[in-house]
Amino acid sequence: MMRRTLLASLLLATAATAGAASASTAGAASAAVPGEAAVKTAKYAVTTYRNDLVETLSRLVSYNTVADKALPSDKNPVHIAFKNALKQEAERLGLDYADHGWTVIIGLGSGTERVGVITHGDVQPVDPAKWKKSPFVLDSTSEPGKLLARGAEDDKGPIATALYAMKSIRDRQVPLNKRIELYVYMGEESDWGPLTEFLKTHEPPQVNITLDAEYPAVTAEKGSGTVAVTVPTQGAESPADGEPSIAEFGGGFFNSQIPEDAQAVIAQATPELEKLIRARGAKQDGMRYAFEWRGASLAVRAKGVSAHSSKPEDGVNAISMLADALAVRPWANTPAGGVVNYLNDMIGTGIHGEKFGNIAYRDGFMGPMTFAPTVIRQRDDGIEVAINMRRPQGKSTEQLTNEINAALAQWQGRRVPLADIRVRINEPWVQKSAPQLPTLMSVFSYFTGMKDPKPVAIGGGTNSRLFPNAVSFGPGMPGKVYTGHSEHEFITTRQLLLNLQMYTAVLVELAK
């Protein structure tokens, strides 16, 4: 089934031919078929604007729209320049434009009934050293078929695609009974507060799709959370004379990324200890290690695979794996040694919190809770360990908080007191009213050949939660690794064009 689906996607994304349409229709015989206007406009979009779409995406990703803690978005010169670029694109494409500070609205048509397309223009932090070219230059040559850049998938690719879907509808003069509005929010990755405030006085569209997650459609999102503790310097153990000890331990980049880097320094190390660590690390799939002697100390660098923290299964967590590689002997509870003991005792190499007391659980639709360390950072008073949590429905916040605190108390009783314990738990979200779902399923089935698609749940959180009747619709395909938040973010050219067809068809169907 998946091979048939991907073949249909390839055919439809690369050539808008009648044969491809027939193949996808046959694969979706059990689903309703999009109307003639939707199909013809989608084909027009992909044949007319395939090159323009890539050029616009190239322009949008050139702006480093990572949040600046010192400047709110509406005062940030790079964010302002990005919005000016959006304004120029909208005007060039014959669309109207309104700047509300943190939120831009680009529209087509008129009327009190509206269809909203929800996206965001800010992006996650990035380490340029990990990219073959600048992460803010659309790289189409390093890996043929892929368009690599920060924001290519999350979320500037969807913005560019929505613009050309709207342009195609305008070109074809498709009669619309509803106005289409593209919302571009500039703080989705950092601060939802300004959007929440904006929506208190701004009436949003009656029906909305968010282009910030996965297909076929997302109707439930886990609640994010953080468990942060500090292993303090004060009161830490001192290792016995001549005994190896963990002198340093750190890793990770930001809280919503599965870390691909971690490092440790072992004081009073021995060649035999290095051999044991090498042997244990060699058994870990997807990990690479580098060792360097500094006098009597051994530095160990671990390299895993970064991923969005809502999908830890897509990455290889360098923090967890390095701690596991060091589990070749008991370690004194120095601050760094305490971190290693905490990671191995309470988390291990799993991703579902099975070792953290009784917190692990799952929901039949939303799946299991995920629980993964993302950042280990040195502080003046010790070393902080931050764990990113994505929790489904099925437990109350009070119950989960109590279980976390009980597990922490038990560990402290056995090991070492912790400092600055912070537990933050957000609520999961379930969309129970989405009249556009049949349309989304119909379009997705038609253009991919996937029979009888069903809504899904995700671990991430999108702005769907803030808009009425909202569900996410792409841009990630089922069964494919979502690359947003990673140091290898890309969207394939084929997927970009497939998205253009589906977004165009959906907007025609919802607004006609």
C-alpha positions in Angstrom: 0.0 0.0 0.0 2.7 2.5 0.9 4.7 1.8 -2.2 1.6 2.3 -4.3 0.9 5.6 -2.4 4.3 7.0 -3.0 4.2 6.1 -6.7 0.9 7.9 -7.1 2.4 10.9 -5.2 5.4 10.9 -7.5 3.3 10.7 -10.7 1.0 13.5 -9.6 3.7 15.8 -8.3 5.9 15.6 -11.4 3.3 15.6 -14.2 -0.3 16.7 -14.2 -1.4 14.2 -16.7 -4.7 12.5 -17.2 -3.1 9.1 -16.6 -1.8 10.1 -13.2 -5.2 11.4 -12.2 -6.8 8.2 -13.3 -4.3 6.2 -11.2 -5.0 8.3 -8.1 -8.7 8.2 -8.6 -8.7 4.4 -8.9 -6.7 4.2 -5.7 -9.3 6.3 -3.9 -12.4 4.6 -5.2 -13.9 4.2 -1.8 -13.7 8.0 -1.0 -15.6 10.9 -2.4 -13.9 12.5 -5.4 -13.0 16.3 -5.4 -15.0 18.4 -7.8 -13.9 19.2 -11.3 -12.9 22.8 -10.5 -10.7 21.6 -7.6 -8.9 19.0 -9.7 -8.4 21.3 -12.7 -7.1 24.2 -10.6 -4.7 21.9 -8.8 -3.3 20.7 -12.1 -3.0 24.2 -13.3 -1.1 25.2 -10.2 1.5 22.5 -10.4 2.1 22.9 -14.2 2.2 26.8 -14.0 4.0 27.6 -10.8 6.3 24.7 -10.0 9.4 26.9 -10.6 7.9 30.1 -9.1 7.0 28.2 -5.9 10.7 27.1 -5.4 11.9 30.7 -6.1 9.5 32.1 -3.5 10.5 29.5 -0.9 14.1 30.4 -1.6 13.3 34.0 -0.8 11.4 33.2 2.4 14.0 30.9 3.9 16.7 33.6 3.4 15.4 35.5 6.4 16.7 34.2 9.8 13.4 34.5 11.7 14.6 32.8 14.9 13.1 34.6 17.9 15.3 37.1 19.6 14.7 37.2 23.4 15.7 40.9 23.4 13.2 42.0 20.8 9.5 41.2 20.3 8.6 40.1 16.8 6.9 43.3 15.9 10.1 45.2 16.8 12.6 42.7 15.3 14.1 44.1 12.1 14.6 40.6 10.5 11.0 39.7 11.2 9.8 43.0 9.8 11.9 42.5 6.7 10.4 39.0 6.3 6.9 40.5 6.5 7.8 43.1 3.9 8.9 40.2 1.7 5.5 38.6 2.2 3.8 41.8 1.4 5.7 42.1 -1.9 4.8 38.5 -2.7 1.1 39.0 -1.9 0.9 42.2 -4.0 2.7 40.5 -6.9 0.3 37.6 -6.8 -2.8 39.9 -6.6 -3.7 39.1 -3.0 -4.6 41.5 -0.3 -2.3 42.0 2.7 -2.7 43.2 6.3 0.0 43.5 9.0 -1.2 43.2 12.6 2.2 43.2 14.2 2.9 39.6 15.2 0.3 38.3 12.7 0.0 38.9 8.9 -3.2 38.1 7.0 -3.1 37.5 3.2 -6.5 37.3 1.6 -8.4 36.3 -1.5 -12.0 37.2 -2.2 -14.6 38.7 0.1 -17.5 37.8 2.3 -18.4 37.2 5.9 -17.9 33.4 5.5 -14.2 32.6 5.6 -11.7 29.8 5.3 -8.5 30.2 7.3 -5.1 28.8 6.5 -2.9 28.9 9.5 1.0 29.0 9.3 3.9 30.6 11.0 6.9 32.5 9.7 9.3 32.1 12.7 11.7 29.2 12.8 13.7 27.2 15.4 17.3 27.9 16.3 19.9 26.3 14.0 23.6 25.4 14.1 25.1 26.6 10.8 28.2 24.4 11.3 26.0 21.3 10.8 24.8 22.3 7.3 26.6 21.7 4.0 25.5 25.2 3.0 24.0 28.1 5.0 20.7 27.0 6.6 19.3 30.2 5.3 20.0 29.5 1.6 17.8 27.0 -0.2 20.1 24.2 -1.0 18.9 22.2 -4.0 22.2 20.7 -5.1 23.8 19.0 -2.0 21.2 16.2 -2.1 19.4 16.1 -5.4 15.6 16.1 -5.1 15.7 17.7 -1.7 15.3 21.4 -0.8 17.3 22.0 2.4 16.9 25.0 4.6 15.7 26.0 8.0 11.9 26.5 7.5 11.7 24.4 4.3 9.2 22.1 6.0 8.4 24.0 9.1 6.8 26.3 8.1 7.9 28.5 5.1 7.4 25.7 2.6 3.7 25.7 3.5 3.5 29.5 3.4 4.9 29.6 -0.2 2.6 26.7 -1.2 -0.5 28.4 0.1 0.4 31.6 -1.7 0.5 29.8 -5.1 -2.6 27.8 -4.3 -4.4 31.1 -3.8 -2.8 32.6 -6.9 -4.0 29.7 -9.0 -7.5 30.0 -7.7 -7.4 33.7 -8.6 -5.9 33.0 -12.1 -8.6 30.5 -12.9 -11.3 32.8 -11.6 -12.9 30.0 -9.6 -16.2 31.3 -8.2 -15.8 31.6 -4.4 -18.6 31.8 -1.9 -16.1 32.3 1.0 -13.1 34.5 1.5 -9.7 32.7 1.9 -7.3 34.1 4.5 -3.7 33.0 5.0 -2.5 33.7 8.6 1.2 33.9 9.1 2.1 34.2 12.8 5.6 35.2 13.8 5.9 33.6 17.3 4.6 30.0 17.0 8.0 28.5 18.0 8.5 30.8 20.9 5.5 32.7 22.3 1.8 32.0 21.7 0.8 34.9 23.9 0.5 37.6 21.3 -1.6 35.4 19.1 -3.9 34.5 22.0 -4.3 38.2 22.7 -4.9 39.1 19.0 -7.7 36.5 18.8 -9.5 38.1 21.7 -10.4 41.0 19.5 -10.0 39.6 16.0 -12.8 37.3 14.7 -11.1 34.3 13.1 -12.5 32.4 10.1 -15.2 29.9 10.8 -13.3 26.9 9.4 -9.5 26.6 9.5 -6.7 24.3 8.3 -3.2 24.5 9.8 -0.3 23.7 7.6 2.1 22.7 10.3 1.9 19.0 10.9 1.0 15.8 9.1 -1.4 14.2 6.6 -4.1 13.0 6.3 -5.4 15.4 9.0 -4.5 15.9 12.7 -7.4 16.0 15.1 -5.5 15.5 18.4 -2.3 16.8 19.8 -0.4 15.7 22.9 0.3 18.2 25.6 3.9 19.3 25.9 5.7 19.6 29.1 9.1 19.9 30.8 10.6 18.3 33.8 13.7 20.2 34.8 16.0 19.5 37.7 19.4 20.7 38.8 22.1 18.4 40.2 23.7 20.9 42.6 27.3 21.7 43.2 26.7 22.3 46.9 26.6 19.0 48.8 27.9 16.9 45.8 30.0 13.9 46.5 33.8 13.9 46.1 35.3 10.8 44.4 37.7 8.6 46.3 41.4 9.4 45.7 42.5 8.0 42.4 39.0 6.8 41.4 37.7 7.8 37.9 34.8 10.3 38.1 32.6 12.3 35.7 34.0 15.8 35.7 31.8 17.3 33.0 28.6 16.3 31.2 26.5 18.3 28.7 24.6 18.2 25.5 21.6 19.4 23.5 20.7 22.6 21.7 17.1 23.6 22.5 14.2 22.1 24.3 12.1 21.0 21.3 15.0 19.2 19.5 16.2 15.6 20.2 19.9 16.2 20.8 22.5 14.9 18.4 25.4 16.1 20.4 26.6 15.3 23.9 30.0 15.3 25.7 31.6 14.1 28.9 35.0 14.4 30.6 36.2 11.6 32.9 38.8 12.5 35.4 41.4 9.9 36.4 40.4 7.7 33.5 42.3 4.6 32.4 42.8 2.9 29.0 40.8 0.0 30.3 37.9 2.3 31.1 38.1 3.8 27.6 37.9 0.2 26.1 34.8 -0.6 28.1 33.0 2.7 27.0 34.0 2.1 23.4 32.6 -1.4 23.5 29.3 -0.4 25.1 28.9 2.5 22.7 29.6 0.3 19.7 26.4 -1.6 20.4 24.2 1.4 20.1 22.6 1.8 16.7 23.1 5.2 15.0 25.7 6.5 17.4 29.3 7.7 16.8 31.9 8.4 19.4 35.2 10.3 19.5 37.7 10.0 22.3 40.5 12.4 23.3 43.0 12.1 26.1 43.8 15.3 28.0 46.5 14.3 30.5 44.7 12.0 32.9 41.3 13.0 31.7 39.3 11.4 28.9 36.9 13.5 26.8 34.1 11.6 25.1 32.0 13.2 22.3 28.8 11.6 21.2 27.0 12.1 17.9 23.5 11.0 17.4 20.6 12.2 15.1 18.5 15.3 15.8 14.7 15.2 15.4 11.6 17.1 16.5 11.2 16.3 20.2 7.5 15.4 19.6 8.8 12.4 17.6 11.8 11.1 19.6 11.6 7.9 17.7 12.8 9.7 14.6 16.1 10.6 16.3 19.0 9.1 18.2 19.3 10.9 21.5 23.0 11.6 22.1 22.4 12.5 25.8 20.7 9.3 26.7 23.1 7.2 24.7 26.2 8.8 26.1 24.9 8.3 29.6 24.3 4.7 28.8 27.7 4.2 27.3 29.2 5.5 30.5 27.2 2.9 32.5 30.2 0.6 32.7 30.9 1.2 36.4 29.4 3.0 39.4 30.0 6.8 39.5 30.3 9.1 42.4 27.5 11.7 42.6 29.7 14.6 41.6 27.4 17.1 39.8 28.2 15.6 36.4 28.2 12.1 37.9 24.9 12.7 39.5 23.5 13.7 36.0 24.7 10.5 34.5 23.2 8.5 37.4 20.0 10.3 37.1 19.7 9.7 33.3 20.5 6.0 33.6 18.4 5.4 36.7 15.3 7.4 35.6 15.3 7.5 31.8 17.7 5.0 30.2 17.6 4.8 26.4 13.8 4.5 26.2 11.5 7.3 25.2 8.3 6.6 27.1 9.2 7.2 30.7 9.1 3.6 31.7 11.8 4.0 34.3 10.5 7.2 35.8 8.4 5.8 38.6 4.8 5.2 37.5 4.4 8.0 34.9 4.3 5.9 31.7 0.9 5.5 30.0 -0.8 5.6 26.6 -4.0 6.4 25.0 -5.7 4.3 22.3 -5.8 7.1 19.7 -3.1 9.5 20.8 -0.5 6.8 21.6 2.1 6.7 24.4 3.5 9.6 26.4 7.1 10.4 25.3 9.7 11.5 27.7 13.2 12.5 26.4 16.1 14.6 27.7 16.8 17.4 25.4 19.2 19.9 27.0 21.9 19.5 29.7 23.3 22.8 30.6 25.9 24.1 33.2 24.6 26.6 35.7 26.3 28.5 38.4 24.8 26.3 41.1 25.1 22.9 39.3 24.0 21.1 36.1 20.4 21.3 34.8 18.7 18.4 33.1 15.7 19.3 31.0 13.3 16.5 29.8 10.8 17.2 27.1 7.4 15.5 27.7 4.5 14.9 25.3 1.5 13.5 27.1 -1.8 12.1 25.7 -5.2 12.2 27.3 -5.8 9.6 30.0 -4.3 11.1 33.1 -5.1 14.4 34.8 -2.4 17.0 35.2 -2.7 16.6 39.0 -2.1 12.8 38.8 0.8 13.1 36.4 2.4 15.9 38.5 2.1 13.8 41.7 3.6 10.8 40.0 6.6 12.8 38.7 7.2 14.4 42.1 7.0 11.0 43.8 9.5 9.5 41.4 11.9 12.4 42.0 11.5 12.1 45.7 12.3 8.4 45.6 15.4 9.0 43.5 16.7 11.8 45.8 16.3 9.5 48.8 18.6 7.0 47.1 21.0 9.2 45.4 21.5 13.0 46.0 19.2 16.0 46.7 18.1 17.9 43.6 17.6 21.7 43.3 15.3 24.0 41.4 12.8 21.2 40.5 10.3 22.5 37.9 7.4 20.5 36.4 5.4 22.2 33.7 2.6 20.2 32.1 0.3 21.4 29.3 -3.1 19.9 28.4 -3.6 17.6 25.4 -6.0 18.9 22.7 -8.7 17.0 20.8 -10.7 18.5 18.0 -14.3 17.2 18.2 -15.8 19.5 15.6 -14.3 19.7 12.1 -16.8 19.9 9.3 -14.0 20.1 6.7 -12.7 16.6 7.5 -14.6 14.7 4.7 -13.1 17.3 2.2 -9.6 16.8 3.5 -9.9 13.0 3.4 -11.3 13.2 -0.1 -8.5 15.4 -1.5 -5.8 13.5 0.2 -7.1 10.1 -1.0 -7.5 11.4 -4.6 -4.0 12.9 -4.9 -2.1 10.1 -3.1 -4.0 7.0 -4.0 -4.2 6.1 -0.3 -7.5 4.3 0.4 -9.8 5.2 3.3 -7.5 7.7 5.1 -8.2 8.5 8.8 -7.3 11.4 11.0 -4.3 11.0 13.2 -2.9 12.3 16.5 0.6 13.9 16.9 3.0 14.7 19.7 3.6 18.3 18.6 1.4 21.3 19.3 0.2 23.7 16.6 -1.9 26.9 16.5 -4.9 24.7 15.6 -5.7 24.9 19.3 -6.4 28.6 19.0 -8.7 28.6 16.0 -12.3 27.4 15.7 -12.9 24.2 13.8 -9.2 23.8 13.0 -7.3 20.7 12.0 -3.8 20.3 10.6 -3.4 19.2 7.0 0.3 18.4 6.1 2.9 19.1 5.1 4.4 15.8 6.3 3.4 12.5 4.8 2.4 9.4 6.8 5.4 7.1 7.5 7.9 9.8 6.6 10.4 11.4 9.0 9.4 14.9 9.8 12.5 17.0 9.5 11.4 20.3 11.1 13.5 21.3 14.2 16.3 19.0 13.0 19.7 20.0 11.7 18.8 18.4 8.4 15.5 20.1 7.6 14.3 19.7 4.0 11.3 19.2 1.9 11.5 17.2 -1.4 10.6 19.0 -4.6 8.1 16.2 -5.3 6.4 16.7 -1.9 6.3 20.4 -2.3 4.5 20.0 -5.6 2.1 17.4 -4.2 1.3 19.8 -1.4 0.6 22.5 -3.9 -2.0 20.3 -5.6 -3.7 19.2 -2.4 -3.7 22.7 -0.8 -5.2 24.2 -4.0 -7.9 21.5 -4.3 -8.8 21.8 -0.6 -9.2 25.6 -0.8 -11.4 25.3 -3.9 -13.5 22.7 -2.2 -13.9 24.6 1.1 -14.4 28.1 -0.4 -16.5 27.4 -3.5 
